[in-house]
Amino acid sequence: MVNSISTIKKIKNGLFLILFVIIGVFSVYSIEDEFSIAKGTTTHNQGDVFVMYAGSLVNIFEDIIGPAFQNESGYTYVGEGKGSVQVSNLIRDGFRTPDVFVSAGTIPIMRLMNTSPPLVDWLLEFDSAEMVISYSPNSPYFNDLEKARKGETPWYNVISQDGFKFGRTDPELDPKGYYTVITSKLADIYFNDPSIKERILGEDRNPKQIFPEETLKSLLELGQFDAVASYKHEAVVRGLPYITLPDEINLGDPTFSEFYKRANYTLESDQRVIYGEPVFFSITIPQTVKNLDGAISFVNFILSKDSSELLESQGLNRINVTSEGVANKIPLSIKP
């Protein structure tokens, strides 16, 4: 009888111990969950809108567009900027799954339309940019660059001098990279001098000149380059002096679209021939979207009057919104 009572007590004690452990574990996880929520570190935040965009827009999107979108919409903006061709590759290969993709030019998005099955159905062109030469105020060639800016000496003679350090992005990863090559080829034609492109760039992928889109302007500001190929809005945002190029070669004037086509670049990756064209920024919602409502909200914000004014203040030019691709796949709630 004594042994039976002792056994029952041991069972009860064991049950109480198990119950105590379960309650303790539950409490710890509850506290951790509350702590995560308080810090905003939950892994499935339905309010996040993940936007991948052309690296040339990094300052504009992170400092201006992202915060303005958050304030207006209530969604949490999460941005990542890289060369647009690189973004296209990351989406295609499954390494990134953004809700929205903003590209320099249409080619990177069109590449995703041509996958099987398509990863993108449509795009909207909403702004334009132009190519310029941004330069460092601390460059030993500053006086020559200033003369070029004022039109007192040919810009291509300045940046092709021995010892001049010129930077640009990789044409295989970034549209600005192949637009730089195309602009220099157009300069050969426009100035009737077939040596310009060779003198200022050398080979299309000259390793001495090519650096990642995300670091190029910082390296210029740190004095690693005397000048870089950039868009006008990048120079405006960072307060850099820049040389304006003729409309016939700067890829910023649709009036000269036919002339722009006289130069091209062939992508090594897929042998696609890219012809000169006006640089239009384009936006889409890829099939990788996880927050469709948030993505639509971001697209509508980019197309809005408020966003237009913000972008124009940073050196971009608003154009009439046009679409490419399958128009009836554009969500009806998007208001171009």
ROVEX-514127 format. One record per residue (C-alpha): residue number from 1; residue in three letters; x negated, y, z. Coordinates in steps of 0.2 Angstrom, whole numbers. Layout:
[atom NUM,'ALA',[X,Y,Z]]
...
This chain:
[atom 1,'MET',[0,0,0]]
[atom 2,'VAL',[-14,12,5]]
[atom 3,'ASN',[-23,8,-12]]
[atom 4,'SER',[-7,12,-22]]
[atom 5,'ILE',[-5,29,-13]]
[atom 6,'SER',[-23,33,-16]]
[atom 7,'THR',[-21,28,-35]]
[atom 8,'ILE',[-6,40,-37]]
[atom 9,'LYS',[-15,54,-29]]
[atom 10,'LYS',[-30,52,-41]]
[atom 11,'ILE',[-18,52,-56]]
[atom 12,'LYS',[-10,68,-49]]
[atom 13,'ASN',[-26,76,-47]]
[atom 14,'GLY',[-32,71,-64]]
[atom 15,'LEU',[-16,78,-72]]
[atom 16,'PHE',[-18,94,-63]]
[atom 17,'LEU',[-36,96,-69]]
[atom 18,'ILE',[-31,93,-87]]
[atom 19,'LEU',[-17,105,-86]]
[atom 20,'PHE',[-29,118,-78]]
[atom 21,'VAL',[-42,116,-92]]
[atom 22,'ILE',[-28,118,-105]]
[atom 23,'ILE',[-22,134,-97]]
[atom 24,'GLY',[-40,140,-96]]
[atom 25,'VAL',[-44,137,-114]]
[atom 26,'PHE',[-27,145,-120]]
[atom 27,'SER',[-31,160,-109]]
[atom 28,'VAL',[-49,162,-116]]
[atom 29,'TYR',[-42,161,-134]]
[atom 30,'SER',[-28,173,-131]]
[atom 31,'ILE',[-41,186,-123]]
[atom 32,'GLU',[-52,183,-138]]
[atom 33,'ASP',[-38,186,-150]]
[atom 34,'GLU',[-32,202,-142]]
[atom 35,'PHE',[-50,208,-141]]
[atom 36,'SER',[-52,205,-160]]
[atom 37,'ILE',[-35,214,-164]]
[atom 38,'ALA',[-41,228,-153]]
[atom 39,'LYS',[-57,230,-163]]
[atom 40,'GLY',[-48,227,-180]]
[atom 41,'THR',[-59,212,-184]]
[atom 42,'THR',[-46,199,-188]]
[atom 43,'THR',[-50,189,-203]]
[atom 44,'HIS',[-33,190,-211]]
[atom 45,'ASN',[-28,209,-211]]
[atom 46,'GLN',[-14,210,-222]]
[atom 47,'GLY',[-17,229,-224]]
[atom 48,'ASP',[-33,228,-232]]
[atom 49,'VAL',[-35,233,-251]]
[atom 50,'PHE',[-52,226,-258]]
[atom 51,'VAL',[-57,238,-272]]
[atom 52,'MET',[-73,234,-283]]
[atom 53,'TYR',[-78,249,-293]]
[atom 54,'ALA',[-92,255,-305]]
[atom 55,'GLY',[-107,259,-294]]
[atom 56,'SER',[-108,277,-302]]
[atom 57,'LEU',[-92,281,-291]]
[atom 58,'VAL',[-99,275,-275]]
[atom 59,'ASN',[-100,293,-267]]
[atom 60,'ILE',[-83,298,-274]]
[atom 61,'PHE',[-74,282,-268]]
[atom 62,'GLU',[-82,280,-251]]
[atom 63,'ASP',[-82,298,-246]]
[atom 64,'ILE',[-66,305,-254]]
[atom 65,'ILE',[-55,293,-263]]
[atom 66,'GLY',[-55,279,-250]]
[atom 67,'PRO',[-51,290,-235]]
[atom 68,'ALA',[-38,299,-245]]
[atom 69,'PHE',[-29,283,-250]]
[atom 70,'GLN',[-29,277,-232]]
[atom 71,'ASN',[-22,293,-225]]
[atom 72,'GLU',[-8,293,-238]]
[atom 73,'SER',[-4,275,-239]]
[atom 74,'GLY',[-7,267,-222]]
[atom 75,'TYR',[-17,253,-231]]
[atom 76,'THR',[-35,249,-226]]
[atom 77,'TYR',[-47,253,-240]]
[atom 78,'VAL',[-62,241,-242]]
[atom 79,'GLY',[-73,246,-256]]
[atom 80,'GLU',[-89,238,-265]]
[atom 81,'GLY',[-98,247,-279]]
[atom 82,'LYS',[-109,238,-292]]
[atom 83,'GLY',[-113,239,-310]]
[atom 84,'SER',[-96,236,-319]]
[atom 85,'VAL',[-103,221,-330]]
[atom 86,'GLN',[-110,214,-314]]
[atom 87,'VAL',[-93,215,-306]]
[atom 88,'SER',[-85,207,-321]]
[atom 89,'ASN',[-98,193,-319]]
[atom 90,'LEU',[-94,191,-300]]
[atom 91,'ILE',[-76,190,-303]]
[atom 92,'ARG',[-77,178,-318]]
[atom 93,'ASP',[-89,166,-308]]
[atom 94,'GLY',[-78,166,-292]]
[atom 95,'PHE',[-90,176,-281]]
[atom 96,'ARG',[-78,190,-278]]
[atom 97,'THR',[-59,191,-277]]
[atom 98,'PRO',[-55,210,-277]]
[atom 99,'ASP',[-37,217,-277]]
[atom 100,'VAL',[-42,231,-289]]
[atom 101,'PHE',[-56,233,-302]]
[atom 102,'VAL',[-61,250,-307]]
[atom 103,'SER',[-73,249,-322]]
[atom 104,'ALA',[-84,262,-332]]
[atom 105,'GLY',[-78,259,-349]]
[atom 106,'THR',[-66,245,-355]]
[atom 107,'ILE',[-78,231,-360]]
[atom 108,'PRO',[-81,224,-342]]
[atom 109,'ILE',[-62,222,-340]]
[atom 110,'MET',[-59,216,-358]]
[atom 111,'ARG',[-72,202,-354]]
[atom 112,'LEU',[-60,196,-341]]
[atom 113,'MET',[-45,196,-352]]
[atom 114,'ASN',[-55,185,-364]]
[atom 115,'THR',[-58,171,-351]]
[atom 116,'SER',[-47,155,-351]]
[atom 117,'PRO',[-36,157,-342]]
[atom 118,'PRO',[-36,176,-342]]
[atom 119,'LEU',[-42,184,-326]]
[atom 120,'VAL',[-35,201,-331]]
[atom 121,'ASP',[-19,205,-342]]
[atom 122,'TRP',[-20,223,-344]]
[atom 123,'LEU',[-30,239,-340]]
[atom 124,'LEU',[-26,258,-339]]
[atom 125,'GLU',[-39,271,-344]]
[atom 126,'PHE',[-37,286,-333]]
[atom 127,'ASP',[-53,297,-333]]
[atom 128,'SER',[-68,301,-344]]
[atom 129,'ALA',[-86,304,-340]]
[atom 130,'GLU',[-101,311,-350]]
[atom 131,'MET',[-120,306,-351]]
[atom 132,'VAL',[-132,318,-344]]
[atom 133,'ILE',[-151,318,-338]]
[atom 134,'SER',[-151,321,-319]]
[atom 135,'TYR',[-168,326,-312]]
[atom 136,'SER',[-177,329,-296]]
[atom 137,'PRO',[-181,347,-290]]
[atom 138,'ASN',[-197,340,-283]]
[atom 139,'SER',[-203,333,-299]]
[atom 140,'PRO',[-220,339,-305]]
[atom 141,'TYR',[-212,342,-322]]
[atom 142,'PHE',[-198,353,-314]]
[atom 143,'ASN',[-202,368,-324]]
[atom 144,'ASP',[-202,359,-340]]
[atom 145,'LEU',[-185,351,-336]]
[atom 146,'GLU',[-178,368,-332]]
[atom 147,'LYS',[-183,374,-349]]
[atom 148,'ALA',[-175,359,-356]]
[atom 149,'ARG',[-159,363,-346]]
[atom 150,'LYS',[-159,380,-353]]
[atom 151,'GLY',[-161,374,-371]]
[atom 152,'GLU',[-179,382,-372]]
[atom 153,'THR',[-187,366,-376]]
[atom 154,'PRO',[-181,349,-383]]
[atom 155,'TRP',[-176,337,-368]]
[atom 156,'TYR',[-182,322,-377]]
[atom 157,'ASN',[-200,329,-378]]
[atom 158,'VAL',[-200,333,-359]]
[atom 159,'ILE',[-195,315,-353]]
[atom 160,'SER',[-206,306,-366]]
[atom 161,'GLN',[-222,314,-359]]
[atom 162,'ASP',[-236,303,-353]]
[atom 163,'GLY',[-234,300,-335]]
[atom 164,'PHE',[-216,305,-334]]
[atom 165,'LYS',[-206,293,-323]]
[atom 166,'PHE',[-189,290,-331]]
[atom 167,'GLY',[-176,278,-323]]
[atom 168,'ARG',[-160,269,-329]]
[atom 169,'THR',[-149,254,-326]]
[atom 170,'ASP',[-149,237,-333]]
[atom 171,'PRO',[-139,237,-349]]
[atom 172,'GLU',[-135,218,-346]]
[atom 173,'LEU',[-127,223,-329]]
[atom 174,'ASP',[-120,240,-330]]
[atom 175,'PRO',[-111,250,-344]]
[atom 176,'LYS',[-121,265,-340]]
[atom 177,'GLY',[-137,255,-345]]
[atom 178,'TYR',[-130,251,-362]]
[atom 179,'TYR',[-123,268,-364]]
[atom 180,'THR',[-140,275,-361]]
[atom 181,'VAL',[-147,264,-375]]
[atom 182,'ILE',[-133,270,-387]]
[atom 183,'THR',[-135,288,-382]]
[atom 184,'SER',[-154,287,-386]]
[atom 185,'LYS',[-150,279,-403]]
[atom 186,'LEU',[-137,292,-407]]
[atom 187,'ALA',[-151,305,-403]]
[atom 188,'ASP',[-162,297,-417]]
[atom 189,'ILE',[-148,300,-429]]
[atom 190,'TYR',[-142,317,-423]]
[atom 191,'PHE',[-159,325,-422]]
[atom 192,'ASN',[-165,316,-438]]
[atom 193,'ASP',[-180,309,-428]]
[atom 194,'PRO',[-181,289,-428]]
[atom 195,'SER',[-194,290,-414]]
[atom 196,'ILE',[-184,297,-400]]
[atom 197,'LYS',[-176,281,-393]]
[atom 198,'GLU',[-193,272,-393]]
[atom 199,'ARG',[-202,287,-385]]
[atom 200,'ILE',[-190,289,-370]]
[atom 201,'LEU',[-185,271,-367]]
[atom 202,'GLY',[-197,259,-375]]
[atom 203,'GLU',[-188,242,-376]]
[atom 204,'ASP',[-170,241,-372]]
[atom 205,'ARG',[-174,232,-355]]
[atom 206,'ASN',[-190,241,-351]]
[atom 207,'PRO',[-194,234,-334]]
[atom 208,'LYS',[-203,250,-329]]
[atom 209,'GLN',[-187,260,-330]]
[atom 210,'ILE',[-173,248,-325]]
[atom 211,'PHE',[-167,248,-307]]
[atom 212,'PRO',[-150,243,-298]]
[atom 213,'GLU',[-136,255,-300]]
[atom 214,'GLU',[-133,256,-282]]
[atom 215,'THR',[-151,263,-278]]
[atom 216,'LEU',[-156,273,-294]]
[atom 217,'LYS',[-150,290,-287]]
[atom 218,'SER',[-158,288,-270]]
[atom 219,'LEU',[-174,283,-278]]
[atom 220,'LEU',[-173,299,-288]]
[atom 221,'GLU',[-170,309,-273]]
[atom 222,'LEU',[-185,301,-264]]
[atom 223,'GLY',[-196,306,-278]]
[atom 224,'GLN',[-199,289,-286]]
[atom 225,'PHE',[-192,296,-303]]
[atom 226,'ASP',[-193,313,-312]]
[atom 227,'ALA',[-177,310,-320]]
[atom 228,'VAL',[-163,297,-323]]
[atom 229,'ALA',[-149,294,-335]]
[atom 230,'SER',[-133,297,-326]]
[atom 231,'TYR',[-115,303,-328]]
[atom 232,'LYS',[-111,321,-325]]
[atom 233,'HIS',[-100,317,-310]]
[atom 234,'GLU',[-115,308,-301]]
[atom 235,'ALA',[-126,324,-303]]
[atom 236,'VAL',[-111,335,-297]]
[atom 237,'VAL',[-108,324,-282]]
[atom 238,'ARG',[-126,323,-276]]
[atom 239,'GLY',[-130,341,-280]]
[atom 240,'LEU',[-143,337,-293]]
[atom 241,'PRO',[-149,348,-307]]
[atom 242,'TYR',[-145,340,-324]]
[atom 243,'ILE',[-148,343,-343]]
[atom 244,'THR',[-132,343,-353]]
[atom 245,'LEU',[-133,333,-370]]
[atom 246,'PRO',[-124,338,-386]]
[atom 247,'ASP',[-106,332,-387]]
[atom 248,'GLU',[-111,322,-403]]
[atom 249,'ILE',[-122,310,-392]]
[atom 250,'ASN',[-116,312,-374]]
[atom 251,'LEU',[-101,300,-376]]
[atom 252,'GLY',[-89,312,-367]]
[atom 253,'ASP',[-79,319,-382]]
[atom 254,'PRO',[-66,309,-391]]
[atom 255,'THR',[-68,320,-406]]
[atom 256,'PHE',[-84,312,-410]]
[atom 257,'SER',[-78,294,-408]]
[atom 258,'GLU',[-82,289,-425]]
[atom 259,'PHE',[-100,296,-424]]
[atom 260,'TYR',[-102,287,-408]]
[atom 261,'LYS',[-99,270,-417]]
[atom 262,'ARG',[-115,272,-427]]
[atom 263,'ALA',[-125,266,-413]]
[atom 264,'ASN',[-123,249,-403]]
[atom 265,'TYR',[-131,237,-391]]
[atom 266,'THR',[-130,218,-391]]
[atom 267,'LEU',[-127,210,-374]]
[atom 268,'GLU',[-140,196,-372]]
[atom 269,'SER',[-128,186,-361]]
[atom 270,'ASP',[-115,183,-374]]
[atom 271,'GLN',[-121,191,-390]]
[atom 272,'ARG',[-107,203,-389]]
[atom 273,'VAL',[-110,219,-399]]
[atom 274,'ILE',[-105,235,-390]]
[atom 275,'TYR',[-102,250,-401]]
[atom 276,'GLY',[-104,268,-395]]
[atom 277,'GLU',[-87,275,-388]]
[atom 278,'PRO',[-81,288,-376]]
[atom 279,'VAL',[-84,283,-358]]
[atom 280,'PHE',[-67,281,-351]]
[atom 281,'PHE',[-65,274,-333]]
[atom 282,'SER',[-52,260,-332]]
[atom 283,'ILE',[-42,251,-318]]
[atom 284,'THR',[-33,235,-317]]
[atom 285,'ILE',[-27,222,-304]]
[atom 286,'PRO',[-35,205,-308]]
[atom 287,'GLN',[-28,188,-305]]
[atom 288,'THR',[-39,187,-289]]
[atom 289,'VAL',[-27,199,-280]]
[atom 290,'LYS',[-22,195,-263]]
[atom 291,'ASN',[-13,210,-258]]
[atom 292,'LEU',[-2,215,-273]]
[atom 293,'ASP',[8,228,-264]]
[atom 294,'GLY',[-8,237,-258]]
[atom 295,'ALA',[-16,235,-275]]
[atom 296,'ILE',[-1,243,-284]]
[atom 297,'SER',[-2,257,-271]]
[atom 298,'PHE',[-20,260,-275]]
[atom 299,'VAL',[-17,261,-293]]
[atom 300,'ASN',[-3,273,-291]]
[atom 301,'PHE',[-14,284,-280]]
[atom 302,'ILE',[-28,284,-293]]
[atom 303,'LEU',[-15,289,-306]]
[atom 304,'SER',[-7,303,-295]]
[atom 305,'LYS',[-9,322,-296]]
[atom 306,'ASP',[-18,322,-280]]
[atom 307,'SER',[-31,310,-285]]
[atom 308,'SER',[-33,318,-302]]
[atom 309,'GLU',[-37,335,-293]]
[atom 310,'LEU',[-50,326,-282]]
[atom 311,'LEU',[-58,317,-296]]
[atom 312,'GLU',[-59,333,-307]]
[atom 313,'SER',[-67,342,-293]]
[atom 314,'GLN',[-81,329,-293]]
[atom 315,'GLY',[-85,331,-312]]
[atom 316,'LEU',[-74,319,-320]]
[atom 317,'ASN',[-61,323,-333]]
[atom 318,'ARG',[-43,318,-333]]
[atom 319,'ILE',[-36,310,-349]]
[atom 320,'ASN',[-19,305,-354]]
[atom 321,'VAL',[-17,288,-347]]
[atom 322,'THR',[-17,274,-360]]
[atom 323,'SER',[-15,255,-358]]
[atom 324,'GLU',[-23,240,-366]]
[atom 325,'GLY',[-19,222,-365]]
[atom 326,'VAL',[-2,214,-362]]
[atom 327,'ALA',[9,230,-357]]
[atom 328,'ASN',[24,220,-350]]
[atom 329,'LYS',[12,212,-337]]
[atom 330,'ILE',[9,229,-329]]
[atom 331,'PRO',[20,229,-313]]
[atom 332,'LEU',[35,240,-316]]
[atom 333,'SER',[31,250,-300]]
[atom 334,'ILE',[15,257,-307]]
[atom 335,'LYS',[19,274,-314]]
[atom 336,'PRO',[6,280,-327]]
